[in-house]
Amino acid sequence: MAVFSYIDTSSLVDKAEKSIIEYIKINKLKIGDSLPKELELTEKLGVSRTVIREALLRLKSIGLIESKKHKGAVLTNPDVLRSFKKIFHPSLLDEGTLKDLFELRLALEVGIADFIINNITEEDIKELESITEEIVSGDAALPWSIEDEKKFHGKLYEISGNSMLLELQELLIPIFQYVHQSGILDKPIMEGEFISHKELVDILKLRDADAYRKAIRTHLNNHFARILN
């Protein structure tokens, strides 16, 4: 069993947190395994119990550990997007970050084509068709409805079979809407080649990943045009 190395007095909580994470990795702890007790950590790291508790509290805040009766601190499967959820609001992000997130959503939409084609069923096709029948046009300021975007594109992410992508998409849509309307992007919305949601569904019926990838890229043409030089 690996032992902890002594840490100096600078940034004690930071160093204690890092040391505990290293201990988890070196000893190959698995979900459900217990960490050493607070007193043992105090002795091994040569810091106060207050420092250890603060370090453990940080690890709890990111979902890496949880407290269980009779077991103490137990390793858990962290919610990877937990920290992102707290800051995913336009007022908390600068323009560069907002633009990066706008681009991230575009990259994801095109990038998940193979996953969608691999998993899509006839039931999924029918549900997408039903969603497209309910889609309404937006207004001059925003020529698409955010609720329709969530329904249609959210269904695509669901079909991909990746729960993290689905969760990330739900976080990105409001950011995408804000950037689209905020004036951060210099270029105006331009008319050009476009593929509708209904046409996307028709292409999905072909079960051809390359064809769908090209179609979703065309569907997003206006957005790419505003980003690319």
MDAnalysis code that builds the backbone (N, CA, C; Angstrom):
import MDAnalysis as mda
import numpy as np

u = mda.Universe.empty(687, n_residues=229, atom_resindex=np.repeat(np.arange(229), 3), trajectory=True)
u.add_TopologyAttr("name", ["N", "CA", "C"] * 229)
u.add_TopologyAttr("resid", np.arange(1, 230))
u.add_TopologyAttr("resname", ["MET", "ALA", "VAL", "PHE", "SER", "TYR", "ILE", "ASP", "THR", "SER", "SER", "LEU", "VAL", "ASP", "LYS", "ALA", "GLU", "LYS", "SER", "ILE", "ILE", "GLU", "TYR", "ILE", "LYS", "ILE", "ASN", "LYS", "LEU", "LYS", "ILE", "GLY", "ASP", "SER", "LEU", "PRO", "LYS", "GLU", "LEU", "GLU", "LEU", "THR", "GLU", "LYS", "LEU", "GLY", "VAL", "SER", "ARG", "THR", "VAL", "ILE", "ARG", "GLU", "ALA", "LEU", "LEU", "ARG", "LEU", "LYS", "SER", "ILE", "GLY", "LEU", "ILE", "GLU", "SER", "LYS", "LYS", "HIS", "LYS", "GLY", "ALA", "VAL", "LEU", "THR", "ASN", "PRO", "ASP", "VAL", "LEU", "ARG", "SER", "PHE", "LYS", "LYS", "ILE", "PHE", "HIS", "PRO", "SER", "LEU", "LEU", "ASP", "GLU", "GLY", "THR", "LEU", "LYS", "ASP", "LEU", "PHE", "GLU", "LEU", "ARG", "LEU", "ALA", "LEU", "GLU", "VAL", "GLY", "ILE", "ALA", "ASP", "PHE", "ILE", "ILE", "ASN", "ASN", "ILE", "THR", "GLU", "GLU", "ASP", "ILE", "LYS", "GLU", "LEU", "GLU", "SER", "ILE", "THR", "GLU", "GLU", "ILE", "VAL", "SER", "GLY", "ASP", "ALA", "ALA", "LEU", "PRO", "TRP", "SER", "ILE", "GLU", "ASP", "GLU", "LYS", "LYS", "PHE", "HIS", "GLY", "LYS", "LEU", "TYR", "GLU", "ILE", "SER", "GLY", "ASN", "SER", "MET", "LEU", "LEU", "GLU", "LEU", "GLN", "GLU", "LEU", "LEU", "ILE", "PRO", "ILE", "PHE", "GLN", "TYR", "VAL", "HIS", "GLN", "SER", "GLY", "ILE", "LEU", "ASP", "LYS", "PRO", "ILE", "MET", "GLU", "GLY", "GLU", "PHE", "ILE", "SER", "HIS", "LYS", "GLU", "LEU", "VAL", "ASP", "ILE", "LEU", "LYS", "LEU", "ARG", "ASP", "ALA", "ASP", "ALA", "TYR", "ARG", "LYS", "ALA", "ILE", "ARG", "THR", "HIS", "LEU", "ASN", "ASN", "HIS", "PHE", "ALA", "ARG", "ILE", "LEU", "ASN"])
u.atoms.positions = np.array([
    [0.844, -1.196, 0.000],
    [0.000, 0.000, 0.000],
    [0.877, 1.242, 0.000],
    [0.610, 2.157, -0.893],
    [1.414, 3.370, -0.971],
    [1.161, 4.256, 0.237],
    [2.150, 5.026, 0.611],
    [2.017, 5.941, 1.732],
    [2.047, 7.359, 1.224],
    [1.582, 8.282, 2.074],
    [1.568, 9.674, 1.691],
    [2.929, 10.300, 1.950],
    [3.292, 11.255, 1.139],
    [4.512, 12.002, 1.393],
    [4.161, 13.254, 2.177],
    [5.102, 13.723, 2.989],
    [4.868, 14.915, 3.797],
    [4.761, 16.136, 2.898],
    [3.888, 17.078, 3.231],
    [3.720, 18.280, 2.420],
    [4.143, 19.517, 3.195],
    [4.602, 20.549, 2.495],
    [5.051, 21.761, 3.170],
    [3.862, 22.605, 3.594],
    [4.154, 23.781, 4.127],
    [3.085, 24.589, 4.731],
    [2.423, 25.565, 3.760],
    [2.833, 25.591, 2.498],
    [2.207, 26.500, 1.526],
    [1.012, 25.831, 0.866],
    [-0.073, 26.585, 0.778],
    [-1.288, 26.070, 0.149],
    [-1.638, 24.689, 0.689],
    [-1.786, 24.584, 1.985],
    [-1.973, 23.284, 2.630],
    [-3.178, 22.515, 2.094],
    [-4.285, 23.188, 1.952],
    [-5.487, 22.493, 1.509],
    [-5.316, 22.012, 0.072],
    [-4.722, 22.866, -0.775],
    [-4.474, 22.470, -2.158],
    [-3.597, 21.221, -2.215],
    [-2.535, 21.229, -1.435],
    [-1.600, 20.114, -1.449],
    [-2.217, 18.856, -0.839],
    [-3.037, 19.028, 0.203],
    [-3.706, 17.881, 0.805],
    [-4.687, 17.257, -0.182],
    [-5.422, 18.112, -0.886],
    [-6.372, 17.632, -1.894],
    [-5.641, 16.850, -2.987],
    [-4.541, 17.413, -3.473],
    [-3.760, 16.747, -4.515],
    [-3.195, 15.423, -4.028],
    [-2.727, 15.406, -2.780],
    [-2.136, 14.189, -2.217],
    [-3.170, 13.087, -2.069],
    [-4.382, 13.442, -1.675],
    [-5.450, 12.447, -1.527],
    [-5.821, 11.866, -2.887],
    [-5.890, 12.722, -3.903],
    [-6.202, 12.247, -5.254],
    [-5.106, 11.310, -5.754],
    [-3.857, 11.651, -5.471],
    [-2.748, 10.792, -5.861],
    [-2.843, 9.440, -5.163],
    [-3.240, 9.468, -3.897],
    [-3.405, 8.232, -3.133],
    [-4.458, 7.333, -3.787],
    [-5.550, 7.948, -4.205],
    [-6.631, 7.195, -4.870],
    [-6.119, 6.529, -6.133],
    [-5.335, 7.289, -6.926],
    [-4.833, 6.754, -8.194],
    [-3.774, 5.679, -7.987],
    [-2.812, 5.944, -7.097],
    [-1.711, 5.008, -6.871],
    [-2.210, 3.682, -6.306],
    [-3.196, 3.766, -5.412],
    [-3.715, 2.557, -4.786],
    [-4.889, 1.945, -5.545],
    [-5.205, 2.551, -6.705],
    [-6.219, 2.011, -7.604],
    [-7.548, 1.733, -6.889],
    [-7.970, 2.734, -6.088],
    [-9.243, 2.590, -5.396],
    [-10.382, 2.589, -6.407],
    [-11.398, 1.823, -6.123],
    [-12.556, 1.708, -7.002],
    [-13.766, 2.357, -6.340],
    [-14.805, 2.568, -7.149],
    [-16.044, 3.139, -6.626],
    [-16.530, 2.275, -5.464],
    [-16.798, 2.921, -4.336],
    [-17.264, 2.194, -3.150],
    [-16.175, 1.933, -2.131],
    [-14.907, 2.076, -2.526],
    [-13.802, 1.888, -1.577],
    [-13.713, 3.081, -0.635],
    [-13.266, 2.826, 0.579],
    [-13.150, 3.882, 1.589],
    [-11.757, 4.488, 1.601],
    [-11.709, 5.791, 1.879],
    [-10.440, 6.471, 2.102],
    [-10.027, 6.274, 3.558],
    [-8.757, 6.497, 3.889],
    [-8.345, 6.447, 5.296],
    [-9.148, 7.447, 6.129],
    [-9.271, 7.196, 7.405],
    [-10.005, 8.096, 8.299],
    [-9.293, 9.443, 8.396],
    [-10.023, 10.458, 8.841],
    [-9.463, 11.806, 8.945],
    [-8.204, 11.838, 9.805],
    [-8.236, 11.149, 10.937],
    [-7.093, 11.154, 11.843],
    [-5.864, 10.537, 11.180],
    [-6.073, 9.456, 10.443],
    [-4.967, 8.808, 9.740],
    [-4.407, 9.726, 8.665],
    [-5.282, 10.424, 7.940],
    [-4.824, 11.369, 6.926],
    [-4.040, 12.512, 7.566],
    [-4.509, 12.960, 8.711],
    [-3.823, 14.022, 9.431],
    [-2.401, 13.625, 9.783],
    [-2.257, 12.421, 10.281],
    [-0.930, 11.934, 10.678],
    [-0.021, 11.717, 9.479],
    [-0.551, 11.149, 8.417],
    [0.264, 10.841, 7.241],
    [0.714, 12.092, 6.505],
    [-0.151, 13.107, 6.456],
    [0.175, 14.311, 5.713],
    [0.826, 15.382, 6.576],
    [0.761, 15.213, 7.879],
    [1.389, 16.184, 8.765],
    [0.713, 17.525, 8.776],
    [-0.608, 17.517, 8.622],
    [-1.376, 18.764, 8.660],
    [-2.498, 18.629, 9.683],
    [-3.181, 19.720, 9.927],
    [-4.248, 19.702, 10.918],
    [-5.493, 18.997, 10.388],
    [-6.359, 18.625, 11.299],
    [-7.601, 17.981, 10.910],
    [-8.490, 18.942, 10.119],
    [-8.358, 20.242, 10.433],
    [-9.132, 21.254, 9.714],
    [-8.763, 21.274, 8.233],
    [-7.456, 21.159, 7.944],
    [-6.989, 21.131, 6.564],
    [-7.531, 19.894, 5.848],
    [-7.480, 18.755, 6.528],
    [-7.976, 17.507, 5.923],
    [-9.463, 17.622, 5.625],
    [-10.225, 18.162, 6.564],
    [-11.668, 18.285, 6.354],
    [-11.979, 19.199, 5.181],
    [-11.215, 20.296, 5.046],
    [-11.430, 21.209, 3.931],
    [-11.098, 20.532, 2.609],
    [-10.019, 19.752, 2.586],
    [-9.639, 19.035, 1.365],
    [-10.708, 18.014, 0.985],
    [-11.214, 17.290, 1.981],
    [-12.264, 16.302, 1.721],
    [-13.555, 16.980, 1.273],
    [-13.824, 18.151, 1.824],
    [-15.022, 18.898, 1.440],
    [-14.953, 19.305, -0.031],
    [-13.761, 19.677, -0.474],
    [-13.577, 20.020, -1.887],
    [-13.860, 18.809, -2.778],
    [-13.363, 17.660, -2.359],
    [-13.567, 16.445, -3.141],
    [-15.043, 16.047, -3.155],
    [-15.744, 16.333, -2.067],
    [-17.186, 16.075, -2.035],
    [-17.908, 17.018, -2.979],
    [-17.437, 18.276, -3.046],
    [-18.124, 19.282, -3.865],
    [-18.053, 18.951, -5.355],
    [-17.034, 18.196, -5.766],
    [-16.945, 17.793, -7.174],
    [-17.476, 16.380, -7.382],
    [-18.029, 15.792, -6.320],
    [-18.669, 14.484, -6.450],
    [-17.710, 13.311, -6.482],
    [-16.460, 13.519, -6.051],
    [-15.491, 12.427, -6.097],
    [-15.636, 11.487, -4.899],
    [-16.070, 12.031, -3.784],
    [-16.296, 11.205, -2.595],
    [-17.624, 11.588, -1.951],
    [-18.128, 10.698, -1.105],
    [-19.303, 10.991, -0.299],
    [-19.128, 10.336, 1.057],
    [-19.840, 10.848, 2.043],
    [-19.742, 10.297, 3.392],
    [-20.813, 9.240, 3.600],
    [-20.397, 8.095, 4.125],
    [-21.328, 7.012, 4.416],
    [-21.153, 6.556, 5.857],
    [-22.278, 6.262, 6.477],
    [-22.262, 5.835, 7.864],
    [-21.432, 4.569, 8.023],
    [-20.572, 4.577, 9.018],
    [-19.698, 3.451, 9.362],
    [-18.577, 3.215, 8.348],
    [-18.549, 3.991, 7.257],
    [-17.491, 3.797, 6.262],
    [-16.647, 5.045, 6.040],
    [-17.138, 6.199, 6.485],
    [-16.404, 7.440, 6.292],
    [-16.492, 7.927, 4.859],
    [-15.371, 8.472, 4.361],
    [-15.326, 8.991, 2.999],
    [-15.178, 7.845, 2.012],
    [-16.124, 7.769, 1.075],
    [-16.159, 6.667, 0.112],
    [-16.056, 7.227, -1.305],
    [-15.270, 6.566, -2.129],
    [-15.090, 6.999, -3.511],
    [-16.380, 6.778, -4.299],
    [-16.789, 7.788, -5.067],
    [-18.005, 7.695, -5.866],
    [-17.686, 8.035, -7.318],
    [-18.627, 7.767, -8.187],
    [-18.470, 8.132, -9.597],
    [-18.867, 9.597, -9.751],
    [-17.927, 10.492, -10.043],
    [-18.246, 11.922, -10.049],
    [-19.126, 12.340, -11.214],
    [-19.915, 13.363, -10.966],
    [-20.677, 14.012, -12.027],
    [-19.714, 14.959, -12.726],
    [-19.201, 14.534, -13.879],
    [-18.139, 15.269, -14.560],
    [-18.551, 16.695, -14.917],
    [-19.824, 16.891, -15.227],
    [-20.290, 18.215, -15.654],
    [-20.799, 19.072, -14.490],
    [-20.665, 18.553, -13.289],
    [-21.229, 19.244, -12.122],
    [-20.718, 20.673, -11.983],
    [-19.406, 20.863, -12.097],
    [-18.836, 22.202, -11.954],
    [-19.266, 23.113, -13.099],
    [-19.360, 22.545, -14.308],
    [-19.770, 23.344, -15.453],
    [-21.178, 23.896, -15.270],
    [-22.057, 23.095, -14.678],
    [-23.450, 23.506, -14.528],
    [-23.569, 24.796, -13.725],
    [-22.639, 25.001, -12.803],
    [-22.693, 26.174, -11.928],
    [-22.308, 27.458, -12.658],
    [-21.558, 27.324, -13.739],
    [-21.057, 28.527, -14.420],
    [-21.621, 28.693, -15.825],
    [-22.488, 27.778, -16.250],
    [-23.035, 27.857, -17.601],
    [-24.131, 28.908, -17.680],
    [-23.723, 30.175, -17.565],
    [-24.659, 31.284, -17.744],
    [-23.889, 32.425, -18.395],
    [-24.462, 33.057, -19.417],
    [-23.744, 34.100, -20.149],
    [-23.142, 35.192, -19.274],
    [-23.821, 35.543, -18.188],
    [-23.331, 36.633, -17.333],
    [-22.056, 36.268, -16.588],
    [-21.725, 34.964, -16.531],
    [-20.545, 34.517, -15.798],
    [-19.375, 34.190, -16.725],
    [-19.559, 34.380, -18.024],
    [-18.543, 33.987, -18.998],
    [-18.173, 35.164, -19.901],
    [-16.894, 35.265, -20.247],
    [-16.497, 36.351, -21.145],
    [-16.813, 35.979, -22.597],
    [-16.642, 36.945, -23.477],
    [-17.052, 36.738, -24.870],
    [-16.254, 35.639, -25.561],
    [-14.970, 35.537, -25.237],
    [-14.147, 34.501, -25.841],
    [-14.628, 33.109, -25.477],
    [-14.980, 32.935, -24.212],
    [-15.480, 31.641, -23.753],
    [-16.836, 31.334, -24.372],
    [-17.696, 32.334, -24.451],
    [-19.014, 32.146, -25.056],
    [-18.892, 31.739, -26.520],
    [-17.976, 32.364, -27.231],
    [-17.767, 32.021, -28.638],
    [-17.231, 30.595, -28.759],
    [-16.321, 30.221, -27.860],
    [-15.779, 28.855, -27.871],
    [-16.890, 27.828, -27.650],
    [-17.814, 28.130, -26.742],
    [-18.917, 27.210, -26.464],
    [-19.877, 27.127, -27.650],
    [-20.060, 28.239, -28.322],
    [-20.870, 28.262, -29.552],
    [-20.261, 27.299, -30.580],
    [-18.945, 27.385, -30.742],
    [-18.247, 26.510, -31.682],
    [-18.291, 25.052, -31.226],
    [-18.222, 24.847, -29.912],
    [-18.267, 23.483, -29.378],
    [-19.571, 22.802, -29.749],
    [-20.669, 23.515, -29.648],
    [-21.954, 22.908, -29.989],
    [-22.006, 22.544, -31.471],
    [-21.469, 23.404, -32.333],
    [-21.440, 23.098, -33.754],
    [-20.613, 21.840, -34.027],
    [-19.469, 21.735, -33.361],
    [-18.601, 20.570, -33.546],
    [-19.290, 19.293, -33.089],
    [-20.016, 19.354, -31.976],
    [-20.712, 18.174, -31.463],
    [-21.813, 17.725, -32.409],
    [-22.564, 18.686, -32.944],
    [-23.677, 18.344, -33.825],
    [-23.202, 17.536, -35.032],
    [-22.078, 17.937, -35.607],
    [-21.548, 17.236, -36.772],
    [-20.838, 15.953, -36.343],
    [-20.182, 16.000, -35.196],
    [-19.351, 14.887, -34.763],
    [-20.078, 13.639, -34.315],
    [-21.348, 13.766, -33.920],
    [-22.065, 12.591, -33.408],
    [-22.837, 11.835, -34.492],
    [-22.600, 12.174, -35.743],
    [-23.354, 11.544, -36.843],
    [-23.286, 10.022, -36.803],
    [-22.092, 9.470, -36.636],
    [-21.944, 8.013, -36.659],
    [-22.694, 7.341, -35.512],
    [-22.675, 7.976, -34.345],
    [-23.380, 7.408, -33.190],
    [-24.885, 7.388, -33.421],
    [-25.388, 8.461, -34.011],
    [-26.825, 8.539, -34.293],
    [-27.237, 7.452, -35.280],
    [-26.510, 7.342, -36.373],
    [-26.848, 6.349, -37.399],
    [-26.727, 4.932, -36.842],
    [-25.758, 4.720, -35.988],
    [-25.558, 3.382, -35.415],
    [-26.714, 2.954, -34.520],
    [-27.364, 3.927, -33.865],
    [-28.362, 3.592, -32.841],
    [-29.815, 3.840, -33.243],
    [-30.038, 4.613, -34.287],
    [-31.402, 5.067, -34.582],
    [-32.333, 3.903, -34.939],
    [-33.568, 3.995, -34.448],
    [-34.584, 2.966, -34.699],
    [-35.764, 3.584, -35.446],
    [-36.665, 2.730, -35.892],
    [-37.872, 3.225, -36.559],
    [-38.710, 4.067, -35.601],
    [-38.720, 3.697, -34.340],
    [-39.466, 4.463, -33.341],
    [-38.873, 5.867, -33.201],
    [-37.537, 5.948, -33.255],
    [-36.872, 7.249, -33.186],
    [-37.261, 8.114, -34.386],
    [-37.286, 7.508, -35.552],
    [-37.669, 8.230, -36.774],
    [-39.075, 8.804, -36.636],
    [-39.988, 7.983, -36.144],
    [-41.377, 8.433, -35.976],
    [-41.465, 9.590, -34.982],
    [-40.688, 9.506, -33.902],
    [-40.710, 10.582, -32.905],
    [-40.138, 11.871, -33.489],
    [-39.067, 11.768, -34.252],
    [-38.494, 12.952, -34.899],
    [-39.478, 13.564, -35.893],
    [-40.189, 12.721, -36.625],
    [-41.197, 13.222, -37.560],
    [-42.296, 13.967, -36.818],
    [-42.687, 13.433, -35.673],
    [-43.715, 14.084, -34.869],
    [-43.234, 15.442, -34.367],
    [-41.971, 15.511, -33.977],
    [-41.405, 16.771, -33.498],
    [-41.385, 17.807, -34.619],
    [-40.988, 17.387, -35.822],
    [-40.913, 18.336, -36.941],
    [-42.283, 18.887, -37.312],
    [-43.326, 18.099, -37.109],
    [-44.685, 18.563, -37.414],
    [-45.116, 19.680, -36.476],
    [-44.497, 19.720, -35.280],
    [-44.873, 20.727, -34.288],
    [-43.986, 21.962, -34.338],
    [-42.890, 21.890, -35.110],
    [-41.940, 23.002, -35.162],
    [-42.575, 24.215, -35.839],
    [-42.371, 25.368, -35.208],
    [-42.886, 26.619, -35.768],
    [-41.708, 27.529, -36.098],
    [-41.945, 28.483, -36.979],
    [-40.893, 29.432, -37.354],
    [-40.659, 30.410, -36.222],
    [-39.437, 30.890, -36.151],
    [-39.106, 31.883, -35.146],
    [-39.488, 33.271, -35.630],
    [-38.784, 34.277, -35.080],
    [-39.058, 35.649, -35.512],
    [-37.800, 36.223, -36.162],
    [-37.845, 37.508, -36.456],
    [-36.722, 38.127, -37.151],
    [-35.450, 38.099, -36.317],
    [-35.602, 38.251, -35.013],
    [-34.439, 38.271, -34.127],
    [-33.816, 36.890, -33.981],
    [-34.654, 35.880, -33.990],
    [-34.167, 34.509, -33.823],
    [-35.025, 33.595, -34.683],
    [-34.557, 33.239, -35.880],
    [-35.380, 32.477, -36.824],
    [-35.542, 31.005, -36.473],
    [-35.416, 30.676, -35.191],
    [-35.697, 29.315, -34.732],
    [-36.106, 29.385, -33.273],
    [-36.947, 28.480, -32.878],
    [-37.440, 28.437, -31.507],
    [-36.503, 27.605, -30.644],
    [-36.114, 28.133, -29.505],
    [-35.202, 27.394, -28.628],
    [-35.841, 26.115, -28.111],
    [-37.160, 26.151, -27.889],
    [-37.853, 24.947, -27.425],
    [-37.837, 23.863, -28.507],
    [-38.027, 24.287, -29.761],
    [-37.962, 23.325, -30.859],
    [-36.552, 22.757, -30.994],
    [-35.546, 23.620, -30.817],
    [-34.150, 23.164, -30.876],
    [-33.891, 22.104, -29.809],
    [-34.386, 22.364, -28.614],
    [-34.182, 21.416, -27.515],
    [-34.848, 20.074, -27.824],
    [-36.064, 20.141, -28.352],
    [-36.795, 18.912, -28.639],
    [-36.122, 18.096, -29.742],
    [-35.852, 18.764, -30.870],
    [-35.325, 18.037, -32.023],
    [-33.880, 17.595, -31.801],
    [-33.027, 18.556, -31.484],
    [-31.607, 18.210, -31.328],
    [-31.368, 17.410, -30.045],
    [-32.190, 17.669, -29.043],
    [-32.091, 16.853, -27.835],
    [-32.395, 15.393, -28.124],
    [-33.365, 15.158, -28.998],
    [-33.698, 13.783, -29.402],
    [-32.525, 13.151, -30.149],
    [-31.840, 13.922, -30.990],
    [-30.675, 13.403, -31.704],
    [-29.579, 12.984, -30.731],
    [-29.347, 13.812, -29.719],
    [-28.331, 13.470, -28.718],
    [-28.753, 12.243, -27.917],
    [-30.036, 12.141, -27.648],
    [-30.553, 10.962, -26.940],
    [-30.306, 9.702, -27.769],
    [-30.551, 9.791, -29.072],
    [-30.340, 8.653, -29.964],
    [-28.869, 8.244, -29.991],
    [-27.980, 9.211, -29.840],
    [-26.544, 8.907, -29.870],
    [-26.155, 7.905, -28.794],
    [-26.978, 7.832, -27.737],
    [-26.716, 6.871, -26.673],
    [-25.698, 7.336, -25.651],
    [-25.263, 8.590, -25.753],
    [-24.260, 9.124, -24.831],
    [-24.933, 10.112, -23.887],
    [-25.120, 9.717, -22.651],
    [-25.853, 10.543, -21.692],
    [-25.122, 11.844, -21.380],
    [-23.792, 11.818, -21.418],
    [-23.039, 13.044, -21.140],
    [-23.218, 14.060, -22.262],
    [-23.244, 13.573, -23.503],
    [-23.485, 14.471, -24.627],
    [-24.871, 15.100, -24.532],
    [-25.854, 14.303, -24.134],
    [-27.214, 14.814, -23.985],
    [-27.263, 15.904, -22.916],
    [-26.604, 15.662, -21.804],
    [-26.582, 16.638, -20.717],
    [-25.841, 17.903, -21.135],
    [-24.751, 17.730, -21.860],
    [-23.970, 18.875, -22.317],
    [-24.767, 19.703, -23.319],
    [-25.515, 19.025, -24.182],
    [-26.333, 19.728, -25.163],
    [-27.364, 20.621, -24.480],
    [-27.953, 20.128, -23.401],
    [-28.949, 20.912, -22.677],
    [-28.331, 22.171, -22.063],
    [-27.048, 22.075, -21.708],
    [-26.354, 23.236, -21.160],
    [-25.955, 24.221, -22.257],
    [-25.612, 23.683, -23.427],
    [-25.101, 24.519, -24.510],
    [-26.183, 25.290, -25.260],
    [-27.381, 24.745, -25.342],
    [-28.446, 25.393, -26.134],
    [-28.714, 26.832, -25.674],
    [-28.900, 27.106, -24.366],
    [-29.131, 28.499, -23.952],
    [-27.939, 29.407, -24.261],
    [-26.707, 28.879, -24.121],
    [-25.519, 29.650, -24.464],
    [-25.519, 29.960, -25.957],
    [-25.860, 28.946, -26.747],
    [-25.912, 29.086, -28.198],
    [-26.904, 30.178, -28.576],
    [-28.061, 30.161, -27.940],
    [-29.090, 31.165, -28.221],
    [-28.577, 32.570, -27.877],
    [-27.930, 32.687, -26.721],
    [-27.442, 33.993, -26.287],
    [-26.406, 34.554, -27.268],
    [-25.433, 33.709, -27.649],
    [-24.386, 34.162, -28.567],
    [-24.993, 34.542, -29.911],
    [-25.959, 33.761, -30.353],
    [-26.619, 34.000, -31.635],
    [-27.256, 35.391, -31.673],
    [-27.798, 35.839, -30.545],
    [-28.545, 37.088, -30.491],
    [-27.753, 38.271, -29.957],
    [-26.627, 38.025, -29.319],
    [-25.957, 39.050, -28.513],
    [-25.146, 40.076, -29.285],
    [-24.761, 39.765, -30.512],
    [-23.878, 40.665, -31.236],
    [-22.415, 40.309, -31.073],
    [-22.130, 39.246, -30.330],
    [-20.743, 38.786, -30.174],
    [-20.164, 38.374, -31.516],
    [-21.004, 37.730, -32.331],
    [-20.560, 37.322, -33.665],
    [-20.724, 38.507, -34.613],
    [-19.643, 38.865, -35.280],
    [-19.658, 40.068, -36.125],
    [-20.567, 39.941, -37.335],
    [-20.610, 38.759, -37.914],
    [-21.339, 38.582, -39.159],
    [-22.835, 38.404, -38.916],
    [-23.670, 39.008, -39.756],
    [-25.131, 38.843, -39.622],
    [-25.562, 37.463, -40.127],
    [-26.793, 37.095, -39.812],
    [-27.366, 35.862, -40.356],
    [-27.539, 36.044, -41.859],
    [-27.069, 35.084, -42.626],
    [-27.126, 35.200, -44.080],
    [-27.950, 34.072, -44.681],
    [-28.630, 34.388, -45.742],
    [-29.394, 33.362, -46.442],
    [-28.464, 32.532, -47.319],
    [-28.778, 31.274, -47.471],
    [-27.945, 30.404, -48.281],
    [-28.537, 29.010, -48.287],
    [-27.731, 28.047, -48.710],
    [-28.191, 26.666, -48.741],
    [-28.586, 26.226, -47.347],
    [-29.729, 25.558, -47.250],
    [-30.235, 25.172, -45.932],
    [-31.000, 23.859, -46.034],
    [-30.854, 23.042, -45.022],
    [-31.614, 21.798, -44.916],
    [-32.457, 21.872, -43.650],
    [-33.748, 21.663, -43.785],
    [-34.675, 21.785, -42.659],
    [-34.628, 20.560, -41.761],
    [-35.291, 20.673, -40.616],
    [-35.383, 19.530, -39.710],
    [-36.068, 18.349, -40.395],
    [-37.127, 18.665, -41.150],
    [-37.858, 17.596, -41.851],
    [-36.956, 16.881, -42.855],
    [-36.151, 17.650, -43.576],
    [-35.235, 17.052, -44.540],
    [-34.151, 16.232, -43.848],
    [-33.740, 16.668, -42.664],
    [-32.765, 15.889, -41.888],
    [-33.324, 14.510, -41.549],
    [-34.604, 14.480, -41.173],
    [-35.233, 13.201, -40.839],
    [-35.272, 12.289, -42.064],
    [-35.583, 12.847, -43.223],
    [-35.610, 12.047, -44.455],
    [-34.238, 11.435, -44.737],
    [-33.191, 12.195, -44.465],
    [-31.832, 11.694, -44.691],
    [-31.460, 10.645, -43.656],
    [-31.939, 10.814, -42.433],
    [-31.676, 9.817, -41.389],
    [-32.267, 8.456, -41.759],
    [-33.342, 8.473, -42.517],
    [-33.976, 7.217, -42.935],
    [-33.062, 6.380, -43.830],
    [-32.088, 7.033, -44.442],
    [-31.158, 6.331, -45.330],
    [-30.119, 5.525, -44.550],
    [-29.985, 5.844, -43.261],
    [-28.986, 5.178, -42.393],
    [-27.574, 5.308, -42.971],
    [-27.264, 6.486, -43.492],
    [-25.960, 6.750, -44.098],
    [-25.280, 7.862, -43.298],
    [-24.251, 7.516, -42.532],
    [-23.594, 8.475, -41.650],
    [-22.963, 9.632, -42.417],
    [-22.328, 9.350, -43.541],
    [-21.695, 10.410, -44.320],
    [-22.729, 11.378, -44.879],
    [-23.841, 10.823, -45.360],
    [-24.902, 11.679, -45.895],
    [-25.499, 12.548, -44.795],
    [-25.697, 11.960, -43.610],
    [-26.267, 12.734, -42.506],
    [-25.283, 13.800, -42.039],
    [-24.007, 13.437, -41.958],
    [-22.994, 14.397, -41.509],
    [-22.968, 15.618, -42.441],
    [-23.047, 15.370, -43.732],
    [-23.077, 16.464, -44.703],
    [-24.358, 17.283, -44.540],
    [-25.469, 16.606, -44.282],
    [-26.751, 17.293, -44.151],
    [-26.807, 18.171, -42.900],
    [-26.319, 17.655, -41.772],
    [-26.365, 18.446, -40.539],
    [-25.406, 19.627, -40.643],
    [-24.315, 19.443, -41.377],
    [-23.381, 20.559, -41.596],
    [-24.060, 21.652, -42.414],
    [-24.828, 21.253, -43.419],
    [-25.555, 22.223, -44.232],
    [-26.673, 22.872, -43.411],
    [-27.327, 22.091, -42.571],
    [-28.366, 22.608, -41.690],
    [-27.833, 23.741, -40.812],
    [-26.558, 23.640, -40.465],
    [-25.927, 24.621, -39.568],
    [-25.092, 25.651, -40.327],
    [-25.276, 25.729, -41.638],
    [-24.452, 26.603, -42.481],
    [-24.367, 28.031, -41.985],
    [-25.525, 28.605, -41.627],
    [-25.539, 29.997, -41.188],
    [-24.662, 30.225, -39.969],
    [-24.695, 29.268, -39.054],
    [-23.902, 29.390, -37.840],
    [-22.411, 29.272, -38.145],
    [-22.052, 28.306, -38.999],
    [-20.651, 28.166, -39.373],
    [-20.160, 29.407, -40.119],
    [-21.017, 29.963, -40.961],
    [-20.640, 31.148, -41.746],
    [-20.344, 32.326, -40.837],
    [-21.011, 32.402, -39.713],
    [-20.799, 33.532, -38.796],
    [-19.527, 33.346, -37.973],
    [-19.041, 32.108, -37.895],
    [-17.838, 31.804, -37.117],
    [-16.578, 31.823, -37.981],
    [-16.671, 31.234, -39.175],
    [-15.498, 31.044, -40.011],
    [-15.170, 32.274, -40.833],
    [-13.901, 32.457, -41.113],
    [-13.472, 33.588, -41.942],
    [-13.754, 33.280, -43.406],
])
